[in-house]
Amino acid sequence: MDLNTDLVIVGGGLAGFCAALEAACAGHQVIILEKLAETGGSSAMSGGCLAFAGTDLQAADNIEDSSELLYKDLREVGLFENDDELVRAYVDHQLETYQWLKRAGVQFGAHIEASSGQSVPRVHNVDPADMVRILAAKAKQTGKVQLLTGVAAQRLVQDDAGRVNGVIALKGADSFKVAGRLGVILASGGFNQNAELVHRYAPQYDHAVFIGGAGNVGDGLKMAWKLGADVRDMIYIKGTFGKHPTDETNHHSCLAVYKGAIAVNQDGKRFVNESISYKLLGDACIAQPYGAAYQILDRRILESGDNLTRILDLERRLEEGLMLEADTLEQLAAQIEIPAEALVRTVSDYNSYVDAGHDPDFGRKRLVHEFGELVRIEQPPFYAYPSTAAVFGTYCGLRVDAAMRVIDVFGDPLPGLYAAGEIVGGLHGGAYMTGSALGKAAIFGRIAARTAGSI
Ligand SMILES: Cc1cc2nc3c(=O)[nH]c(=O)nc-3n(C[C@H](O)[C@H](O)[C@H](O)COP(=O)(O)OP(=O)(O)OC[C@H]3O[C@@H](n4cnc5c(N)ncnc54)[C@H](O)[C@@H]3O)c2cc1C
């Protein structure tokens, strides 16, 4: 039985529901297709950090931030490989999207932290599964959004003029068309659950840990490729540093380095400037022996963690038994089986660099990006957090313009086809700012819906 609506959205994660709510509020009928039995995708299992600038929460914490500073940081952390037009689109719509999410009922934690790529604290925390649930409920309340779970979009459909006007969908063995007068928004996430596709672009991560929504295998990307869509950032797939290599109970990274820890390899030696984007730390870590490292910290650094920000919740890792603890660095070295004299020398050298304000080995100046003063590692007990790089998302994909129209290999928009969220390439470029993937899902989802609705 074929279905008809105004707008078809593929994917029930953050991007899909933001697009659906935006379109429904503009008066359009929407059908969202979600291939799994449950909605949420990677969004619901994420760390819940969103990057916004100039918010009331930052002002309450006396943090001075602005769209311009966010723009500068996004470009810098992306190594200027990102698409200026997309960075502008993010920045121009971020504050209104933060306020829109709040109006929709999404609750942000009061405390703001600094993380990867941020020169001021701008991690805005949510419970990610709650956020998706709230937006889904809000979309449903409009009476204009129909959610079909367990239904996978398989192919895009074009009219005789080449305009995308629906998808072929599959539920069980039944195949049917879902037609959308306004077109189709692909919000089907990244493809980190497709090992073969990841290997094509990032073979160095073949043995990494992959964590993401089970449905994220690149369906949307392939559907758009078939129509000639172009791609961006494919060579920048990277793992995020800080994932415990063996623990399966807590799938989030732990970034003690951004609170002052150092990272050492199996030889007890530092190998990188720990303040850089955690994706670049991921690259550096995966190149070490066994693709593994330890974050080394002391009591003061442990206590400076933030239990509301999952990636900076250091004490929780200790409570979970994941953080190794010892009264001396020598004892800690014995626990993690690295040469004691090497670890003691590394920490002592690092402390002297902190005192001198100059790190001749790796040029570290800050805790994270341009933020925070370095601290000595000296107050027992000492801790080691085993860390590797985990690929939480692919963050590359379809080339879109600032209106989220999918662009083909010759630079022309594919009529009727829009994309938003992790399936979109070009925003992040060479590395990554914490919170910009969820931010991009929300901001670009709304823009895609507005563009589709204006046709
Ligand atoms: C553990 C983890 C922690 C993270 N932490 C953060 C963080 O703190 N901050 C941040 O900014 N980013 C974070 N990320 C990345 C971020 O969560 C994602 O980039 C973002 O949620 C993507 O949103 P989305 O809506 O595009 O995709 P998703 O939320 O993945 O939703 C896509 C949906 O599309 C569905 N789908 C796929 N193919 C089809 C099809 N053919 N038909 C129908 N449905 C389909 C999928 O099943 C899925 O439900 C994290 C990711 C992970 C895995």
The ligand as a Tripos MOL2 file, in Angstrom:
@<TRIPOS>MOLECULE
LIG
   53    58     1     0     0
SMALL
NO_CHARGES

@<TRIPOS>ATOM
      1 C1         28.7150    6.8230   22.0070 C.3       1 LIG1
      2 C2         28.5330    8.0960   21.2170 C.ar      1 LIG1
      3 C3         28.7200    9.3040   21.8730 C.ar      1 LIG1
      4 C4         28.5490   10.4900   21.1450 C.ar      1 LIG1
      5 N1         28.6030   11.6630   21.8380 N.ar      1 LIG1
      6 C5         28.3650   12.8320   21.1820 C.ar      1 LIG1
      7 C6         28.2800   14.0470   21.9020 C.ar      1 LIG1
      8 O1         28.3260   14.0950   23.1250 O.2       1 LIG1
      9 N2         28.0970   15.1890   21.1830 N.ar      1 LIG1
     10 C7         27.9690   15.1930   19.8270 C.ar      1 LIG1
     11 O2         27.8240   16.2670   19.2510 O.2       1 LIG1
     12 N3         27.9740   14.0330   19.1390 N.ar      1 LIG1
     13 C8         28.1530   12.8530   19.7810 C.ar      1 LIG1
     14 N4         28.1280   11.6830   19.0710 N.ar      1 LIG1
     15 C9         27.7740   11.7250   17.6450 C.3       1 LIG1
     16 C10        26.2800   12.0110   17.4980 C.3       1 LIG1
     17 O3         25.5670   11.2410   18.4380 O.3       1 LIG1
     18 C11        25.7680   11.7170   16.0860 C.3       1 LIG1
     19 O4         26.5850   12.3020   15.1160 O.3       1 LIG1
     20 C12        24.3460   12.2600   15.9370 C.3       1 LIG1
     21 O5         23.5220   11.7760   16.9620 O.3       1 LIG1
     22 C13        23.7810   11.8810   14.5860 C.3       1 LIG1
     23 O6         22.4020   12.2080   14.5730 O.3       1 LIG1
     24 P1         21.5390   11.7750   13.3220 P.3       1 LIG1
     25 O7         20.1400   12.1330   13.6260 O.co2     1 LIG1
     26 O8         22.1610   12.2910   12.0930 O.co2     1 LIG1
     27 O9         21.7190   10.1940   13.2500 O.3       1 LIG1
     28 P2         21.1920    9.0510   14.2410 P.3       1 LIG1
     29 O10        20.8420    9.5870   15.5620 O.co2     1 LIG1
     30 O11        22.1820    7.9570   14.1810 O.co2     1 LIG1
     31 O12        19.8200    8.6050   13.5690 O.3       1 LIG1
     32 C14        19.8040    7.9940   12.3020 C.3       1 LIG1
     33 C15        18.6510    7.0310   12.2640 C.3       1 LIG1
     34 O13        18.4030    6.6360   10.9150 O.3       1 LIG1
     35 C16        18.0340    5.2760   10.9130 C.3       1 LIG1
     36 N5         18.2240    4.7280    9.5550 N.ar      1 LIG1
     37 C17        19.3880    4.4150    8.9490 C.ar      1 LIG1
     38 N6         19.1530    3.9540    7.7070 N.ar      1 LIG1
     39 C18        17.8170    3.9740    7.5310 C.ar      1 LIG1
     40 C19        16.9640    3.5910    6.4650 C.ar      1 LIG1
     41 N7         17.4320    3.0700    5.3220 N.pl3     1 LIG1
     42 N8         15.6230    3.7370    6.6130 N.ar      1 LIG1
     43 C20        15.1130    4.2270    7.7700 C.ar      1 LIG1
     44 N9         15.8730    4.5700    8.8250 N.ar      1 LIG1
     45 C21        17.2160    4.4720    8.7060 C.ar      1 LIG1
     46 C22        18.9240    4.6660   11.9630 C.3       1 LIG1
     47 O14        18.4430    3.4250   12.4270 O.3       1 LIG1
     48 C23        18.9140    5.7520   13.0360 C.3       1 LIG1
     49 O15        17.8900    5.5500   13.9870 O.3       1 LIG1
     50 C24        28.2590   10.4730   19.7650 C.ar      1 LIG1
     51 C25        28.0790    9.2480   19.1260 C.ar      1 LIG1
     52 C26        28.1920    8.0640   19.8420 C.ar      1 LIG1
     53 C27        27.9350    6.7710   19.1460 C.3       1 LIG1
@<TRIPOS>BOND
     1     1     2 1
     2     2     3 ar
     3     2    52 ar
     4     3     4 ar
     5     4     5 ar
     6     4    50 ar
     7     5     6 ar
     8     6     7 ar
     9     6    13 1
    10     7     8 2
    11     7     9 ar
    12     9    10 ar
    13    10    11 2
    14    10    12 ar
    15    12    13 ar
    16    13    14 ar
    17    14    15 1
    18    14    50 ar
    19    15    16 1
    20    16    17 1
    21    16    18 1
    22    18    19 1
    23    18    20 1
    24    20    21 1
    25    20    22 1
    26    22    23 1
    27    23    24 1
    28    24    25 2
    29    24    26 1
    30    24    27 1
    31    27    28 1
    32    28    29 2
    33    28    30 1
    34    28    31 1
    35    31    32 1
    36    32    33 1
    37    33    34 1
    38    33    48 1
    39    34    35 1
    40    35    36 1
    41    35    46 1
    42    36    37 ar
    43    36    45 ar
    44    37    38 ar
    45    38    39 ar
    46    39    40 ar
    47    39    45 ar
    48    40    41 1
    49    40    42 ar
    50    42    43 ar
    51    43    44 ar
    52    44    45 ar
    53    46    47 1
    54    46    48 1
    55    48    49 1
    56    50    51 ar
    57    51    52 ar
    58    52    53 1
@<TRIPOS>SUBSTRUCTURE
     1 LIG1         1 GROUP 0 **** ****
